[in-house]
């Protein structure tokens, strides 16, 4: 089976997201104690080591039991399968769709690795204004968010977005 040049970029970008995500999480876990924080930009940004047993933004978080873990692992695996199968169609839609899918897939894989290793996702990017905090997140979450944003922007553009024609 031959992988196209676009396929190499797709897998490479996914791998880059996973590597950056896992490296930053390893650094946080080695450097911080759970719930420890470091103020980086006063009044706006901290590095804070927390874990999330739920979905995005702590949705469905709760007791870390086997059923909950299996549910989130299954959802991540299903998302990865959909992305891999959708890749063939997406590459025909344009480069931006391939990049978006790779970012989403890499992010999903990065968080899946955490769930398999630790039973929860490691988060550490903590943005806030005053006492109003955005839920902590990580590199994988950022990649998923950027990927979804690119996908939506490309979807509303007329014609083939990101093609090299």
C-alpha atoms as an extended CHARMM CRD file, in Angstrom:
* protein
*
       165  EXT
         1         1  UNK       CA              0.0000000000        0.0000000000        0.0000000000  PROA      1               0.0000000000
         2         2  UNK       CA              1.4450000000        3.3550000000       -1.0710000000  PROA      2               0.0000000000
         3         3  UNK       CA              0.9670000000        6.4970000000        1.0350000000  PROA      3               0.0000000000
         4         4  UNK       CA              0.5920000000        9.6950000000       -0.9720000000  PROA      4               0.0000000000
         5         5  UNK       CA              2.5320000000       12.8710000000       -0.2300000000  PROA      5               0.0000000000
         6         6  UNK       CA             -0.6250000000       14.2830000000        1.3450000000  PROA      6               0.0000000000
         7         7  UNK       CA             -0.8920000000       11.1430000000        3.4710000000  PROA      7               0.0000000000
         8         8  UNK       CA              2.6440000000       11.6090000000        4.7430000000  PROA      8               0.0000000000
         9         9  UNK       CA              1.8620000000       15.2060000000        5.7310000000  PROA      9               0.0000000000
        10        10  UNK       CA             -1.3810000000       14.0700000000        7.3840000000  PROA      10              0.0000000000
        11        11  UNK       CA              0.3420000000       11.3840000000        9.4780000000  PROA      11              0.0000000000
        12        12  UNK       CA              3.3340000000       13.6560000000       10.1430000000  PROA      12              0.0000000000
        13        13  UNK       CA              1.1870000000       16.5150000000       11.4360000000  PROA      13              0.0000000000
        14        14  UNK       CA             -0.8010000000       14.1220000000       13.6120000000  PROA      14              0.0000000000
        15        15  UNK       CA              2.4790000000       12.7630000000       14.9850000000  PROA      15              0.0000000000
        16        16  UNK       CA              3.8020000000       16.2610000000       15.6330000000  PROA      16              0.0000000000
        17        17  UNK       CA              0.6640000000       17.1630000000       17.6200000000  PROA      17              0.0000000000
        18        18  UNK       CA              0.9230000000       13.9580000000       19.6720000000  PROA      18              0.0000000000
        19        19  UNK       CA              4.6460000000       14.5060000000       20.3200000000  PROA      19              0.0000000000
        20        20  UNK       CA              4.1790000000       18.1350000000       21.3970000000  PROA      20              0.0000000000
        21        21  UNK       CA              1.1940000000       17.2080000000       23.5560000000  PROA      21              0.0000000000
        22        22  UNK       CA              2.8890000000       14.2970000000       25.3020000000  PROA      22              0.0000000000
        23        23  UNK       CA              6.1760000000       16.2010000000       25.7650000000  PROA      23              0.0000000000
        24        24  UNK       CA              4.4700000000       19.1790000000       27.4070000000  PROA      24              0.0000000000
        25        25  UNK       CA              2.3880000000       16.9140000000       29.6500000000  PROA      25              0.0000000000
        26        26  UNK       CA              5.4920000000       14.9390000000       30.6630000000  PROA      26              0.0000000000
        27        27  UNK       CA              7.2550000000       18.1940000000       31.5310000000  PROA      27              0.0000000000
        28        28  UNK       CA              4.2990000000       19.3950000000       33.6350000000  PROA      28              0.0000000000
        29        29  UNK       CA              4.0340000000       16.0650000000       35.4670000000  PROA      29              0.0000000000
        30        30  UNK       CA              7.7890000000       16.0280000000       36.1650000000  PROA      30              0.0000000000
        31        31  UNK       CA              7.9570000000       19.6600000000       37.2390000000  PROA      31              0.0000000000
        32        32  UNK       CA              4.6920000000       20.2950000000       39.1320000000  PROA      32              0.0000000000
        33        33  UNK       CA              2.7640000000       18.5370000000       41.8670000000  PROA      33              0.0000000000
        34        34  UNK       CA             -0.9350000000       17.9400000000       41.1620000000  PROA      34              0.0000000000
        35        35  UNK       CA             -2.8300000000       21.2600000000       41.5880000000  PROA      35              0.0000000000
        36        36  UNK       CA              0.4050000000       23.2570000000       41.8030000000  PROA      36              0.0000000000
        37        37  UNK       CA              0.4110000000       26.4330000000       39.7480000000  PROA      37              0.0000000000
        38        38  UNK       CA              2.8850000000       28.9650000000       38.4510000000  PROA      38              0.0000000000
        39        39  UNK       CA              1.7530000000       32.4740000000       37.5490000000  PROA      39              0.0000000000
        40        40  UNK       CA              3.1650000000       33.2780000000       34.0990000000  PROA      40              0.0000000000
        41        41  UNK       CA              1.2390000000       36.4370000000       33.1440000000  PROA      41              0.0000000000
        42        42  UNK       CA             -0.2800000000       38.0220000000       36.2630000000  PROA      42              0.0000000000
        43        43  UNK       CA             -4.0480000000       38.3240000000       36.0490000000  PROA      43              0.0000000000
        44        44  UNK       CA             -4.2390000000       36.3160000000       32.8240000000  PROA      44              0.0000000000
        45        45  UNK       CA             -2.2830000000       33.0240000000       32.5480000000  PROA      45              0.0000000000
        46        46  UNK       CA             -0.9870000000       30.2970000000       34.8760000000  PROA      46              0.0000000000
        47        47  UNK       CA              0.5450000000       26.8960000000       34.3590000000  PROA      47              0.0000000000
        48        48  UNK       CA             -1.5670000000       24.6760000000       36.6200000000  PROA      48              0.0000000000
        49        49  UNK       CA             -1.2760000000       20.8840000000       36.7780000000  PROA      49              0.0000000000
        50        50  UNK       CA             -4.7650000000       19.3450000000       36.9440000000  PROA      50              0.0000000000
        51        51  UNK       CA             -6.4040000000       16.2030000000       35.5870000000  PROA      51              0.0000000000
        52        52  UNK       CA             -9.7620000000       15.8220000000       33.8730000000  PROA      52              0.0000000000
        53        53  UNK       CA            -11.7510000000       12.5870000000       34.0430000000  PROA      53              0.0000000000
        54        54  UNK       CA            -14.4980000000       14.0670000000       31.8550000000  PROA      54              0.0000000000
        55        55  UNK       CA            -14.7600000000       15.4490000000       28.3570000000  PROA      55              0.0000000000
        56        56  UNK       CA            -13.9230000000       18.9370000000       27.1200000000  PROA      56              0.0000000000
        57        57  UNK       CA            -14.2620000000       21.6330000000       29.7680000000  PROA      57              0.0000000000
        58        58  UNK       CA            -14.7980000000       18.9890000000       32.4370000000  PROA      58              0.0000000000
        59        59  UNK       CA            -18.1810000000       17.9110000000       31.0310000000  PROA      59              0.0000000000
        60        60  UNK       CA            -19.2770000000       14.5930000000       32.4830000000  PROA      60              0.0000000000
        61        61  UNK       CA            -16.3870000000       14.6470000000       34.9470000000  PROA      61              0.0000000000
        62        62  UNK       CA            -16.8670000000       12.6790000000       38.0970000000  PROA      62              0.0000000000
        63        63  UNK       CA            -15.7570000000        9.5140000000       39.7790000000  PROA      63              0.0000000000
        64        64  UNK       CA            -13.0350000000        7.8650000000       37.7220000000  PROA      64              0.0000000000
        65        65  UNK       CA            -14.6060000000        4.4120000000       37.4080000000  PROA      65              0.0000000000
        66        66  UNK       CA            -14.0480000000        1.7450000000       34.7650000000  PROA      66              0.0000000000
        67        67  UNK       CA            -17.3230000000        2.4410000000       32.9280000000  PROA      67              0.0000000000
        68        68  UNK       CA            -16.5280000000        6.1380000000       32.5460000000  PROA      68              0.0000000000
        69        69  UNK       CA            -12.9860000000        5.3740000000       31.3670000000  PROA      69              0.0000000000
        70        70  UNK       CA            -14.1890000000        2.8230000000       28.8100000000  PROA      70              0.0000000000
        71        71  UNK       CA            -16.8260000000        5.2720000000       27.5280000000  PROA      71              0.0000000000
        72        72  UNK       CA            -14.2780000000        8.0510000000       26.8970000000  PROA      72              0.0000000000
        73        73  UNK       CA            -11.7370000000        5.6300000000       25.3990000000  PROA      73              0.0000000000
        74        74  UNK       CA            -14.4440000000        4.3100000000       23.0650000000  PROA      74              0.0000000000
        75        75  UNK       CA            -15.4770000000        7.8120000000       21.9990000000  PROA      75              0.0000000000
        76        76  UNK       CA            -11.8460000000        8.7300000000       21.2500000000  PROA      76              0.0000000000
        77        77  UNK       CA            -11.2850000000        5.5410000000       19.2510000000  PROA      77              0.0000000000
        78        78  UNK       CA            -14.4840000000        6.1400000000       17.2860000000  PROA      78              0.0000000000
        79        79  UNK       CA            -13.4230000000        9.7330000000       16.5410000000  PROA      79              0.0000000000
        80        80  UNK       CA            -10.0290000000        8.5270000000       15.3110000000  PROA      80              0.0000000000
        81        81  UNK       CA            -11.6420000000        5.9090000000       13.0750000000  PROA      81              0.0000000000
        82        82  UNK       CA            -13.9890000000        8.5030000000       11.5770000000  PROA      82              0.0000000000
        83        83  UNK       CA            -11.0620000000       10.8500000000       10.8940000000  PROA      83              0.0000000000
        84        84  UNK       CA             -8.9830000000        8.1150000000        9.2410000000  PROA      84              0.0000000000
        85        85  UNK       CA            -11.8900000000        6.9740000000        7.0540000000  PROA      85              0.0000000000
        86        86  UNK       CA            -12.8760000000       10.5800000000        6.2360000000  PROA      86              0.0000000000
        87        87  UNK       CA             -9.3110000000       11.4280000000        5.2260000000  PROA      87              0.0000000000
        88        88  UNK       CA             -9.7540000000       10.0520000000        1.6840000000  PROA      88              0.0000000000
        89        89  UNK       CA            -12.7140000000       12.3480000000        1.0650000000  PROA      89              0.0000000000
        90        90  UNK       CA            -11.1830000000       15.3150000000        2.8930000000  PROA      90              0.0000000000
        91        91  UNK       CA             -7.9570000000       15.2990000000        0.8800000000  PROA      91              0.0000000000
        92        92  UNK       CA            -10.0580000000       15.7980000000       -2.2640000000  PROA      92              0.0000000000
        93        93  UNK       CA            -11.6590000000       18.8470000000       -0.6420000000  PROA      93              0.0000000000
        94        94  UNK       CA             -8.3540000000       20.6480000000       -0.1860000000  PROA      94              0.0000000000
        95        95  UNK       CA             -5.2540000000       20.9830000000        1.9360000000  PROA      95              0.0000000000
        96        96  UNK       CA             -6.9590000000       22.9400000000        4.7040000000  PROA      96              0.0000000000
        97        97  UNK       CA             -9.3220000000       20.0200000000        5.3530000000  PROA      97              0.0000000000
        98        98  UNK       CA             -6.3650000000       17.6250000000        5.6170000000  PROA      98              0.0000000000
        99        99  UNK       CA             -4.6200000000       19.9500000000        8.0830000000  PROA      99              0.0000000000
       100       100  UNK       CA             -7.8300000000       20.3140000000       10.1150000000  PROA      100             0.0000000000
       101       101  UNK       CA             -8.3540000000       16.5430000000       10.2530000000  PROA      101             0.0000000000
       102       102  UNK       CA             -4.7190000000       15.9440000000       11.2430000000  PROA      102             0.0000000000
       103       103  UNK       CA             -4.9680000000       18.4900000000       14.0820000000  PROA      103             0.0000000000
       104       104  UNK       CA             -8.2110000000       16.9570000000       15.3460000000  PROA      104             0.0000000000
       105       105  UNK       CA             -6.8540000000       13.4100000000       15.0180000000  PROA      105             0.0000000000
       106       106  UNK       CA             -3.5480000000       14.2540000000       16.7070000000  PROA      106             0.0000000000
       107       107  UNK       CA             -5.3510000000       15.9540000000       19.5670000000  PROA      107             0.0000000000
       108       108  UNK       CA             -7.7610000000       13.0630000000       20.0160000000  PROA      108             0.0000000000
       109       109  UNK       CA             -4.8490000000       10.6060000000       20.0170000000  PROA      109             0.0000000000
       110       110  UNK       CA             -2.8630000000       12.6830000000       22.5270000000  PROA      110             0.0000000000
       111       111  UNK       CA             -5.7490000000       12.7460000000       24.9880000000  PROA      111             0.0000000000
       112       112  UNK       CA             -6.5000000000        9.0530000000       24.3620000000  PROA      112             0.0000000000
       113       113  UNK       CA             -2.9370000000        8.1980000000       25.3640000000  PROA      113             0.0000000000
       114       114  UNK       CA             -3.5140000000       10.0130000000       28.6790000000  PROA      114             0.0000000000
       115       115  UNK       CA             -6.7630000000        8.1410000000       29.3220000000  PROA      115             0.0000000000
       116       116  UNK       CA             -5.0730000000        4.8110000000       28.6520000000  PROA      116             0.0000000000
       117       117  UNK       CA             -2.0080000000        5.6300000000       30.7810000000  PROA      117             0.0000000000
       118       118  UNK       CA             -3.5180000000        7.6240000000       33.6500000000  PROA      118             0.0000000000
       119       119  UNK       CA             -7.2980000000        7.2210000000       33.4700000000  PROA      119             0.0000000000
       120       120  UNK       CA             -7.6430000000       10.9940000000       33.0170000000  PROA      120             0.0000000000
       121       121  UNK       CA             -6.3520000000       13.7570000000       30.7550000000  PROA      121             0.0000000000
       122       122  UNK       CA             -3.5340000000       16.0120000000       31.9870000000  PROA      122             0.0000000000
       123       123  UNK       CA             -4.3760000000       19.7210000000       31.6290000000  PROA      123             0.0000000000
       124       124  UNK       CA             -2.1720000000       22.6880000000       32.4870000000  PROA      124             0.0000000000
       125       125  UNK       CA             -2.9190000000       25.8020000000       30.4230000000  PROA      125             0.0000000000
       126       126  UNK       CA             -4.9890000000       28.0380000000       32.7160000000  PROA      126             0.0000000000
       127       127  UNK       CA             -6.2760000000       31.3370000000       31.2980000000  PROA      127             0.0000000000
       128       128  UNK       CA             -8.3330000000       33.7240000000       33.4050000000  PROA      128             0.0000000000
       129       129  UNK       CA             -9.4420000000       37.3060000000       33.9320000000  PROA      129             0.0000000000
       130       130  UNK       CA             -9.8220000000       38.2430000000       37.5760000000  PROA      130             0.0000000000
       131       131  UNK       CA            -11.6900000000       35.3880000000       39.2300000000  PROA      131             0.0000000000
       132       132  UNK       CA            -13.1770000000       34.1130000000       35.9280000000  PROA      132             0.0000000000
       133       133  UNK       CA            -11.1990000000       31.0620000000       34.7690000000  PROA      133             0.0000000000
       134       134  UNK       CA            -11.4810000000       29.2810000000       31.4420000000  PROA      134             0.0000000000
       135       135  UNK       CA            -11.2810000000       25.5290000000       32.1120000000  PROA      135             0.0000000000
       136       136  UNK       CA             -7.6640000000       24.3500000000       31.9960000000  PROA      136             0.0000000000
       137       137  UNK       CA             -6.6480000000       22.6320000000       28.7670000000  PROA      137             0.0000000000
       138       138  UNK       CA             -3.5860000000       21.2250000000       26.9710000000  PROA      138             0.0000000000
       139       139  UNK       CA             -1.8340000000       21.1120000000       23.5850000000  PROA      139             0.0000000000
       140       140  UNK       CA             -4.1280000000       18.3240000000       22.3330000000  PROA      140             0.0000000000
       141       141  UNK       CA             -7.2350000000       20.3590000000       23.2140000000  PROA      141             0.0000000000
       142       142  UNK       CA             -5.7250000000       23.3670000000       21.4270000000  PROA      142             0.0000000000
       143       143  UNK       CA             -5.0550000000       21.3000000000       18.2930000000  PROA      143             0.0000000000
       144       144  UNK       CA             -8.6190000000       19.9630000000       18.3040000000  PROA      144             0.0000000000
       145       145  UNK       CA            -10.0290000000       23.4750000000       18.6840000000  PROA      145             0.0000000000
       146       146  UNK       CA             -7.8650000000       24.9270000000       15.9080000000  PROA      146             0.0000000000
       147       147  UNK       CA             -8.6750000000       21.9290000000       13.6730000000  PROA      147             0.0000000000
       148       148  UNK       CA            -12.4300000000       22.3330000000       14.1840000000  PROA      148             0.0000000000
       149       149  UNK       CA            -12.1180000000       26.0770000000       13.5490000000  PROA      149             0.0000000000
       150       150  UNK       CA            -10.1960000000       25.5120000000       10.3000000000  PROA      150             0.0000000000
       151       151  UNK       CA            -12.7090000000       22.8940000000        9.2070000000  PROA      151             0.0000000000
       152       152  UNK       CA            -15.6400000000       25.2470000000        9.8500000000  PROA      152             0.0000000000
       153       153  UNK       CA            -13.9500000000       28.1800000000        8.0970000000  PROA      153             0.0000000000
       154       154  UNK       CA            -13.0640000000       26.0490000000        5.0860000000  PROA      154             0.0000000000
       155       155  UNK       CA            -16.5860000000       24.6250000000        4.9760000000  PROA      155             0.0000000000
       156       156  UNK       CA            -18.2130000000       28.0390000000        4.6590000000  PROA      156             0.0000000000
       157       157  UNK       CA            -15.8160000000       29.2560000000        1.9600000000  PROA      157             0.0000000000
       158       158  UNK       CA            -17.0840000000       28.8540000000       -1.6040000000  PROA      158             0.0000000000
       159       159  UNK       CA            -15.1440000000       26.4480000000       -3.8090000000  PROA      159             0.0000000000
       160       160  UNK       CA            -12.3450000000       24.1370000000       -2.7570000000  PROA      160             0.0000000000
       161       161  UNK       CA            -10.5160000000       25.6250000000        0.2260000000  PROA      161             0.0000000000
       162       162  UNK       CA             -6.7490000000       25.2790000000        0.3920000000  PROA      162             0.0000000000
       163       163  UNK       CA             -6.2430000000       23.6260000000       -2.9650000000  PROA      163             0.0000000000
       164       164  UNK       CA             -3.0280000000       24.1550000000       -4.8280000000  PROA      164             0.0000000000
       165       165  UNK       CA             -4.7370000000       24.7670000000       -8.1830000000  PROA      165             0.0000000000
